[in-house]
Amino acid sequence: MAYVFIVQHVHRQADGTEDVKMIGAYSSELEARRAISRLRNAPGFVSSVEGFSVDRYEVDKTHWQDGFVTT
């Protein structure tokens, strides 16, 4: 199986909303972590380094299959 590693950043704002940024897709967890290392001192990210995440996804697989409801 092939995998991709997705880096995102979530900034929780004062009003409770979230600003989600998809940083990139990487071929390995190591490359994903390197991207975070490069960005962690950039404006905005430096004050919110805990917002980074790395998630592994299998390629050619649907990961969200249940639909959604807006409230």
C-alpha beads as a LAMMPS data file, in Angstrom:
LAMMPS data file: protein, C-alpha beads

71 atoms
70 bonds

1 atom types
1 bond types

-500.0 500.0 xlo xhi
-500.0 500.0 ylo yhi
-500.0 500.0 zlo zhi

Masses

1 110.0

Atoms # bond

1 1 1 0.000 0.000 0.000
2 1 1 1.100 3.545 -0.705
3 1 1 0.618 6.343 1.797
4 1 1 0.772 10.122 1.787
5 1 1 1.415 12.286 4.840
6 1 1 -0.744 15.403 5.074
7 1 1 0.444 18.395 7.100
8 1 1 -2.215 20.807 8.323
9 1 1 -2.221 23.720 10.709
10 1 1 -5.224 24.710 12.819
11 1 1 -5.330 28.117 14.488
12 1 1 -8.127 28.480 17.022
13 1 1 -9.300 32.076 16.982
14 1 1 -10.609 34.104 19.936
15 1 1 -14.222 33.789 18.733
16 1 1 -13.985 29.976 18.798
17 1 1 -13.698 29.471 15.049
18 1 1 -10.845 27.564 13.470
19 1 1 -8.623 28.662 10.608
20 1 1 -7.404 25.450 8.944
21 1 1 -4.516 25.505 6.479
22 1 1 -3.558 22.504 4.360
23 1 1 0.234 22.884 4.261
24 1 1 1.111 20.030 1.924
25 1 1 1.225 16.335 1.058
26 1 1 4.503 14.475 1.584
27 1 1 5.868 11.085 0.614
28 1 1 7.065 10.234 4.124
29 1 1 6.484 11.242 7.723
30 1 1 10.083 12.463 7.837
31 1 1 9.452 14.896 4.965
32 1 1 6.235 16.068 6.641
33 1 1 8.102 16.746 9.899
34 1 1 10.802 18.610 7.972
35 1 1 8.135 20.881 6.483
36 1 1 6.872 21.684 9.970
37 1 1 10.428 22.437 11.088
38 1 1 10.828 24.882 8.210
39 1 1 7.543 26.669 9.005
40 1 1 7.459 26.689 12.805
41 1 1 9.275 30.049 13.041
42 1 1 7.366 31.751 10.208
43 1 1 5.016 34.666 10.999
44 1 1 1.759 33.425 12.519
45 1 1 2.959 29.857 12.952
46 1 1 5.558 30.865 15.534
47 1 1 2.804 31.831 18.004
48 1 1 0.762 28.693 17.288
49 1 1 3.206 25.790 16.804
50 1 1 0.870 23.384 18.617
51 1 1 -1.540 23.723 15.688
52 1 1 0.512 21.523 13.332
53 1 1 -0.544 17.946 12.650
54 1 1 0.619 15.094 10.429
55 1 1 -1.886 12.472 9.294
56 1 1 -1.165 9.369 7.236
57 1 1 -3.606 8.492 4.459
58 1 1 -3.672 5.485 2.212
59 1 1 -3.580 6.523 -1.455
60 1 1 -6.562 5.685 -3.724
61 1 1 -8.908 5.143 -0.781
62 1 1 -11.970 7.217 0.152
63 1 1 -11.457 8.296 3.749
64 1 1 -14.725 10.160 4.336
65 1 1 -17.716 8.092 3.269
66 1 1 -20.591 9.112 5.550
67 1 1 -21.687 12.476 4.139
68 1 1 -22.185 15.474 6.445
69 1 1 -24.786 17.669 8.111
70 1 1 -24.485 21.426 8.570
71 1 1 -25.812 22.775 11.863

Bonds

1 1 1 2
2 1 2 3
3 1 3 4
4 1 4 5
5 1 5 6
6 1 6 7
7 1 7 8
8 1 8 9
9 1 9 10
10 1 10 11
11 1 11 12
12 1 12 13
13 1 13 14
14 1 14 15
15 1 15 16
16 1 16 17
17 1 17 18
18 1 18 19
19 1 19 20
20 1 20 21
21 1 21 22
22 1 22 23
23 1 23 24
24 1 24 25
25 1 25 26
26 1 26 27
27 1 27 28
28 1 28 29
29 1 29 30
30 1 30 31
31 1 31 32
32 1 32 33
33 1 33 34
34 1 34 35
35 1 35 36
36 1 36 37
37 1 37 38
38 1 38 39
39 1 39 40
40 1 40 41
41 1 41 42
42 1 42 43
43 1 43 44
44 1 44 45
45 1 45 46
46 1 46 47
47 1 47 48
48 1 48 49
49 1 49 50
50 1 50 51
51 1 51 52
52 1 52 53
53 1 53 54
54 1 54 55
55 1 55 56
56 1 56 57
57 1 57 58
58 1 58 59
59 1 59 60
60 1 60 61
61 1 61 62
62 1 62 63
63 1 63 64
64 1 64 65
65 1 65 66
66 1 66 67
67 1 67 68
68 1 68 69
69 1 69 70
70 1 70 71
